[in-house]
Amino acid sequence: MDFADGDLVKLKSGGPTMTIEQVGKTSMTKEDAVWCVCFEKVGNKRVVQRDTFSPIVLKAANSNASTPRVIRTRFK
């Protein structure tokens, strides 16, 4: 599966929905990587969490839903 910046994903093993910040290659090993961000509830606060994953461990967050992806465009 191809991922793009802004896509919503989840780990195949479960967990929160995350937003992709960047897709690319790691600087040290040059392996494919996906940089994600999500919010985690800590007490009564929501804290930003960031992590990097191999694309093989991710799936689209709506992969079980039948809702089509909406692409918004601007008209002039």
Secondary structure in CASP SS format (residue, H / E / C, confidence):
PFRMAT SS
TARGET T0000
AUTHOR 0000-0000-0000
METHOD secondary structure of the structure
MODEL  1
M C 1.00
D C 1.00
F C 1.00
A C 1.00
D C 1.00
G C 1.00
D C 1.00
L E 1.00
V E 1.00
K E 1.00
L E 1.00
K C 1.00
S C 1.00
G C 1.00
G C 1.00
P C 1.00
T C 1.00
M E 1.00
T E 1.00
I E 1.00
E E 1.00
Q E 1.00
V E 1.00
G E 1.00
K E 1.00
T C 1.00
S C 1.00
M C 1.00
T C 1.00
K C 1.00
E C 1.00
D E 1.00
A E 1.00
V E 1.00
W E 1.00
C E 1.00
V E 1.00
C E 1.00
F E 1.00
E E 1.00
K E 1.00
V E 1.00
G C 1.00
N C 1.00
K E 1.00
R E 1.00
V E 1.00
V E 1.00
Q E 1.00
R E 1.00
D E 1.00
T E 1.00
F E 1.00
S C 1.00
P H 1.00
I H 1.00
V H 1.00
L E 1.00
K E 1.00
A E 1.00
A C 1.00
N C 1.00
S C 1.00
N C 1.00
A C 1.00
S C 1.00
T C 1.00
P C 1.00
R C 1.00
V C 1.00
I C 1.00
R C 1.00
T C 1.00
R C 1.00
F C 1.00
K C 1.00
END
